[in-house]
Amino acid sequence: MSEATTIDPGLGHVTAAETRLSRVDGEAGQLIIAGYRLEDIAPNASFEEMLHLLWHDRLPNTSELSAFREGLAALRHLPDVTLDVLKAAAAEKLDLMDTLRMGTATLSLGLSDWIDPALRVVAAMPSIVAASWRMQNGDQPISPDSSLSHAANYLYMLTGNIPDDETVRALETYLNTVVDHGLNASTFSARVVISTRSDMISAVTAAIGALKGPLHGGAPGPALDMVFEIAQPENAERVIREKLANGERIMGFGHRVYRVRDPRADVLNDAAKRFFSDEGDRDLYNLARHVESVALDVLSEHRPERRLQTNVEYYTALLLHGIGLPTELFTPTFAIGRVGGWTAHAREQLATGRIVRPRSAYSGDLDRAWLSIIERS
Ligand SMILES: CC(C)(COP(=O)(O)OP(=O)(O)OC[C@H]1O[C@@H](n2cnc3c(N)ncnc32)[C@H](O)[C@@H]1OP(=O)(O)O)[C@@H](O)C(=O)NCCC(=O)NCCS
């Protein structure tokens, strides 16, 4: 390195924004969402109430909530052109996160001045995911039902069945739990894009790209796959040790900020338990708990100084599986929750932030001599 400067490659020690949206206390294992403790608000608020809180900094009263719900429900339909894109993506069996990114980008179409782009993108993302999922499976998309809540309508568009209250409550608890989490990679991406005075659709599209990666939102599918791979409690230690010996990371463990157990894991565990009441499912739940405790032991031996603990993705996998979602829908469903945070951060960045422009330290040569193409060969 030729320049005298300190580099922080993961920006872990940089505070790049002031926010009123969420506070992540990694040492205490506490998450505050706009003033409320996660464990108080996530299992009780509807997703619409949560969105209103993040966008307007207070919970809505009854009439505000019903107007907010109606406004959101009115923007769920997808233009034909979006459906054409989703159809082409389904024909190529593209990853659903790629499809979601492409579908979301098309939401710039038909955005009249009177439509709030944040409301539009939050309303339409479940329609994009559900339509893509159905098309990939050779089924026709199901039109949204404006009488249903945001969460209930998502499940309805996936299956064609109106979900029971308990399932909707579990999904809302999940969406609320992941709605915001400080300056994580996807939220930071959204803030960087909007900091240039770009637009909401561009910011959300970039954030979807960041969320896709296995080190961020892509972990719950592999976490559940690992539990299935282990299959029996006595295999847990061997499989986990083999993965570590092969240089693999154990999905669902470790976190940049938390040095204790991720508080979101407990909220999701509480919500997941009730879905594993019958015998077959209970076995899976018990196996997952066993795998967790073995993984924690082996990881503390492997990297004692890192204090690697269970993160949100491990219990996301269990809860979403309990709700009946296949693993391919885990990360897109995360996006359907996190878009609440992305849009709130983008608004906050527009109101209070500067263009994000860190420096880089040049480490290349300084004195290369130019050679023409003839001289080079
Ligand atoms: C979340 C995560 C990216 C945080 O990364 P981080 O704080 O930047 O930690 P680092 O990547 O610096 O890792 C520090 C060390 O601990 C190890 N480590 C971290 N998490 C690990 C895990 N889940 N399994 C095995 N080793 C892990 C890393 O291999 C690294 O070792 P190295 O220094 O020899 O490369 C990381 O813990 C991880 O990859 N977890 C698994 C994926 C996951 O569950 N993601 C969802 C996050 S909510």
Ligand as a Chemical Component Dictionary entry (heavy atoms), coordinates in Angstrom:
data_LIG
# 
_chem_comp.id                   LIG 
_chem_comp.type                 NON-POLYMER 
_chem_comp.pdbx_formal_charge   0 
_chem_comp.three_letter_code    LIG 
# 
loop_
_chem_comp_atom.comp_id 
_chem_comp_atom.atom_id 
_chem_comp_atom.alt_atom_id 
_chem_comp_atom.type_symbol 
_chem_comp_atom.charge 
_chem_comp_atom.model_Cartn_x 
_chem_comp_atom.model_Cartn_y 
_chem_comp_atom.model_Cartn_z 
_chem_comp_atom.pdbx_ordinal 
LIG C1  C1  C 0 -22.386 -13.023 8.702  1  
LIG C2  C2  C 0 -20.906 -13.026 8.357  2  
LIG C3  C3  C 0 -20.738 -12.687 6.843  3  
LIG C4  C4  C 0 -20.208 -11.952 9.199  4  
LIG O1  O1  O 0 -18.941 -11.845 8.746  5  
LIG P1  P1  P 0 -17.829 -10.996 9.527  6  
LIG O2  O2  O 0 -18.257 -10.452 10.814 7  
LIG O3  O3  O 0 -17.299 -10.045 8.534  8  
LIG O4  O4  O 0 -16.868 -12.092 9.894  9  
LIG P2  P2  P 0 -15.652 -12.459 8.995  10 
LIG O5  O5  O 0 -16.136 -12.755 7.625  11 
LIG O6  O6  O 0 -14.639 -11.382 9.196  12 
LIG O7  O7  O 0 -15.211 -13.780 9.633  13 
LIG C5  C5  C 0 -14.335 -13.802 10.687 14 
LIG C6  C6  C 0 -13.795 -15.186 10.781 15 
LIG O8  O8  O 0 -14.785 -16.022 11.381 16 
LIG C7  C7  C 0 -15.126 -17.064 10.498 17 
LIG N1  N1  N 0 -16.560 -17.216 10.450 18 
LIG C8  C8  C 0 -17.496 -16.258 10.536 19 
LIG N2  N2  N 0 -18.717 -16.799 10.446 20 
LIG C9  C9  C 0 -18.527 -18.123 10.287 21 
LIG C10 C10 C 0 -19.398 -19.215 10.119 22 
LIG N3  N3  N 0 -20.728 -19.034 10.071 23 
LIG N4  N4  N 0 -18.876 -20.440 9.960  24 
LIG C11 C11 C 0 -17.548 -20.623 9.997  25 
LIG N5  N5  N 0 -16.665 -19.629 10.158 26 
LIG C12 C12 C 0 -17.153 -18.396 10.288 27 
LIG C13 C13 C 0 -14.678 -16.619 9.108  28 
LIG O9  O9  O 0 -14.330 -17.724 8.306  29 
LIG C14 C14 C 0 -13.507 -15.747 9.380  30 
LIG O10 O10 O 0 -12.361 -16.512 9.439  31 
LIG P3  P3  P 0 -11.024 -16.008 8.684  32 
LIG O11 O11 O 0 -10.656 -14.746 9.381  33 
LIG O12 O12 O 0 -10.102 -17.143 8.874  34 
LIG O13 O13 O 0 -11.442 -15.770 7.268  35 
LIG C15 C15 C 0 -20.270 -14.399 8.655  36 
LIG O14 O14 O 0 -20.416 -14.692 10.029 37 
LIG C16 C16 C 0 -20.874 -15.516 7.819  38 
LIG O15 O15 O 0 -20.440 -15.714 6.688  39 
LIG N6  N6  N 0 -21.897 -16.273 8.355  40 
LIG C17 C17 C 0 -22.531 -17.324 7.599  41 
LIG C18 C18 C 0 -23.553 -16.721 6.631  42 
LIG C19 C19 C 0 -24.786 -16.214 7.338  43 
LIG O16 O16 O 0 -25.358 -16.883 8.189  44 
LIG N7  N7  N 0 -25.215 -15.015 6.915  45 
LIG C20 C20 C 0 -26.397 -14.389 7.459  46 
LIG C21 C21 C 0 -26.041 -13.183 8.258  47 
LIG S1  S1  S 0 -27.413 -12.517 9.141  48 
# 
loop_
_chem_comp_bond.comp_id 
_chem_comp_bond.atom_id_1 
_chem_comp_bond.atom_id_2 
_chem_comp_bond.value_order 
_chem_comp_bond.pdbx_ordinal 
LIG C1  C2  SING 1  
LIG C2  C3  SING 2  
LIG C2  C4  SING 3  
LIG C2  C15 SING 4  
LIG C4  O1  SING 5  
LIG O1  P1  SING 6  
LIG P1  O2  DOUB 7  
LIG P1  O3  SING 8  
LIG P1  O4  SING 9  
LIG O4  P2  SING 10 
LIG P2  O5  DOUB 11 
LIG P2  O6  SING 12 
LIG P2  O7  SING 13 
LIG O7  C5  SING 14 
LIG C5  C6  SING 15 
LIG C6  O8  SING 16 
LIG C6  C14 SING 17 
LIG O8  C7  SING 18 
LIG C7  N1  SING 19 
LIG C7  C13 SING 20 
LIG N1  C8  SING 21 
LIG N1  C12 SING 22 
LIG C8  N2  DOUB 23 
LIG N2  C9  SING 24 
LIG C9  C10 SING 25 
LIG C9  C12 DOUB 26 
LIG C10 N3  SING 27 
LIG C10 N4  DOUB 28 
LIG N4  C11 SING 29 
LIG C11 N5  DOUB 30 
LIG N5  C12 SING 31 
LIG C13 O9  SING 32 
LIG C13 C14 SING 33 
LIG C14 O10 SING 34 
LIG O10 P3  SING 35 
LIG P3  O11 DOUB 36 
LIG P3  O12 SING 37 
LIG P3  O13 SING 38 
LIG C15 O14 SING 39 
LIG C15 C16 SING 40 
LIG C16 O15 DOUB 41 
LIG C16 N6  SING 42 
LIG N6  C17 SING 43 
LIG C17 C18 SING 44 
LIG C18 C19 SING 45 
LIG C19 O16 DOUB 46 
LIG C19 N7  SING 47 
LIG N7  C20 SING 48 
LIG C20 C21 SING 49 
LIG C21 S1  SING 50 
# 
